[in-house]
């Protein structure tokens, strides 16, 4: 996990056959916590924090979609800042 950019994390999750398991693995590798009980329960709030970006939603799928959306936006803003830097 160490040394991976946010852009690399996004590509890894999006390119995975199982994005949820990939996100879980990346969160755990970074020293984060992953609630093992939550995948079966899609009616609870779930939060993902990875690469300095947080996503939240009702259930893991919604939280991962939110994280990807926010991560894409952070990458876009970072690229704009680099251009204007």
N, C-alpha and C positions, 0 to 999 in steps of 0.2 A: 504494500500500500504506500509505503514511504516514497516520496518523490513523484507520485502521480499528480498530474494537473487535473483540475476540474474537468477540462475538456476530455482528457483521457478516461476519467471515471464515467462520464456520460457515454462515450463511445463503447466502453466495456459493457455497461448495463444495456444499452440499446442493441448492441451486437450479439448479445447472449441469447441462447435458446430458451433460457429460463431467467428473465430479468429480475424476478423477485429473489431467487436464490443467489444470483450474482450480487445484488444489492446487499442481501443479508451477509454474504461472505465479506464484502468490502467493509461493511459497517463493523463486523466482528474483528477483522484484521486491523482496523484503525483504533481498536480498543473500546468501541462503542457497545451498546446493549441492544439486543434484539429480542423482543418478547416472543418466545416460542408458542405461546398459547393463542396469540392473536390471529394467525393465518386462517384458522377455522372459523373465527368470529368476525364477520364482515360488517358488524353494526357498531363497533367501537372505534373511537378516534385512534388513529395510528400516526406516529411521527417518525420521520427518517431524517437524520442529520448526517451528512456525508460531504466531505470536501468544503466545509464551511457554508453549506446551503442546507436549509431545513425545508422539508415538505411535510404536509399533513393532510389527512383525509379520513373519511369513514371507511376503514378497512385498508389493507396493505396496497391493493391495486390503485386506489385513489390517492393514497399518500405517495406512491412511487410516481404516478402521473404528475402530481403537484411538484415533487422534487425535480423531475426531469424538466418541467416547464420553467421552474425557477433557476435551475442550473443552466439551461440554455440562455436564459435572459442574462444571468451573471456572466456567462462566457461572451455574449454579444456586447455587453457593456464594457467588459474588460478589453475586448478587441477595439472598441471605439476609443477608449481611453488611451490605448497604445498608439492608435493612429494620430490622436490629437496631442500626445504626450510631448 
